[in-house]
Amino acid sequence: MKLKLKRGGEHLTVALRQREPLCIEVTNGEMVRQFSWPLRDGDTAGRVELDGRFVTFWVTETRDRFWVTLDGETIVFEKDRGRQAVADELSNDFTAPMPGRIVQVAVVEGAVVRAGDVLVVMEAMKMEHRIEAPTAGKVTALRCKEGELVEQGYALLDFEAEANS
Amino acid sequence: MKKVLVANRGEIALRVMRTCREMGLSVVAVASEYDRSAPFAKFADELVLLGSGPTLSTYLDQDLILNAARATRADAIHPGYGFLSENAAFARRTEEAGLTFIGPRWQTMELMGLKREAKLHMEAAGVPVVPGYSGSDQDVATLTREAERIGFPILVKASAGGGGKGMRVVHEASAFAAELQTAKREASAAFGNDAVILERYLADPRHVEFQVFGDGTGRAIHLFERECSIQRRHQKIIEEAPSPALNKALRQRMAEAAVRAAESVNYLNAGTIEFLVDADGSFYFLEMNTRLQVEHPITEMITGFDLVRWQIEIAKGNGLPQDPSQITCRGHAIECRIYAEDPANSFLPQTGYVARYVEPKGWGVRMDSGIEQGSEVGVHYDPLLAKLIAFGASREEARSKMIHALGETVIHGVKTNISFLRHVLAHAAFEAGETTTHFLQRHDIPSNTADTWCAAALTAMGQGEHGAHVFSSETSQPGPWERMGQWRLNA
């Protein structure tokens, strides 16, 4: 489980190493730092010890960003949805997030698609979900049909990112 | 006077309405469609919507505003600052409609709106003005001759101007002709009038202004000064009262000049006399603002008087509320303007949804804000979100209070200049009171100094966009973060 963040030209990765006691690991290039605080999962305001001092913090997540106010200064991180990050996460995880019905299958097996192309549209909890190609690539296997009901976690298709994308 | 229509928006509309209500007056707000659920619109007793057009056909549309006043049977209009506040034609129409305009007479607004005429008038009244030329002969040869007489560097300003448009600094005679042409072009485009005035350019002056009130019959009083030297592109960002640059003697001389200036035009209601103060202590009339200023709260803090209440009392015909001998200055106040802008990206105005909003608290801390959690900051209006005011027994106390209050302020969802303001206040030159108009050009203001590593680690504590924790409690299943990677709500 990793968060990928971007700030200016920096790319940071945040990983939860341990839940109790909480241990968070931050990677920035070759450097790694670990933080351990007596916080609970989901605490979006509180205080942490930093260089021997207690400082207050506030964290807010919005659609594309994380906003962190720490010791009176606010830092904004962009969620890194860069090419590499997306490619790393790909790992053929095109599974249904919840039970639902396939509304539309927009591609055929073997289709070569561009980033952002709609692959499958699904309806769950009365909302439509669109599954899009995260990068240019190829649909190597298709395992669903329009109108079909699928279980949560069902693998809808296999996708192979274009090698140089 | 029973009902006041406030022809403005944001923090100032709210601030004016509060005093109206305290005085037993009911309040009418006017709001564009974008502002219909803004705090000021919700605060008013009645709300008149102005549609979704641009400012010109909403907050600046005189017919719409006057119709709103008639429809709601308001008997007075408070214009706030900006928008129609210094529009003489609007003040005149308000008066002709039988309503009270809470502000100066339209004739005074007209005179003070023309920089050249205003300067000539003040010079005649014995108020020191910057050596310059403000004649009506706008011939290039005349202007060139006058520029040489005044001496370089010289400032070329649009006569009808404001906000830095049509304003050029010319450092040597050889560049004058070209810069004059540019200034005239800008002035013509911005104000429909290419007349310019020439002034000696003061290298690094301070901007010190005096708050005045007039009773309209030739009697005026002052409520001390505000120093507004910390500016970015002619836009004030930090103001304080009293000025760290004035000693008792200079303060008295400037106050006398300010009162003389106000009395010379039989000034009515609240106004501000702006001066430039040179390093040697000489001061010059810059202009008169015929409205309530953005930074009026610092004067309220050091004098203890509610300036909007004074405006209303005077507009009701009750004369000046206090005898000058009752007006004293106590302690020190600083105001910071919190803007939706990105200091790391050329201070570009920012928009967004205020996802988290926490105001600072404590004795001597005042937040005049136009937003709340859930507010949408759009592209349509000035990016001023709020004004934070700190009051202390001394300048150092006020400064320290401000630094901490800014640190307590949390605005997430829209980038702001809060960190930038904090670093200006923490700068050694600010601490020493070396506040001149070129402060920000002279000093590098450090950018954000927070620990990026630690802040990044804290993002792990954030919540997902659907309220789910980033790291779900069941480790065997992928968290919503991972799932949302490929899934997108069909909005």
Interface residues (C-beta under 8 A of the other chain):
Chain A: M1 L3 L5 R7 G8 E10 L12 V14 L16 R19 I24 V26 N28 R33 F35 L39 D41 G42 D43 T44 V48 L50 D51 F57 W58 V59 T60 E61 T62 R63 F66 W67 V68 T69 L70 D71 G72 E73 T74 I75 V76 F77 V86 E89 D93 F94 P97 V121 M127 E128 H129 R130 I131 E132 P134
Chain B: A344 G352 Y353 A355 R356 V358 I403 H404 L406 G407 E408 V410 I411 H412 G413 K415 T416 I418 S419 R422 N448 T449 A450 D451 T452 W453 C454 A455 A456 A457 L458 T459 A460 M461 G462 Q463 G464 E465 H469 V470 F471 S473 T475 P478 G479 W481 E482 R483 G485 Q486 W487 R488 L489 N490
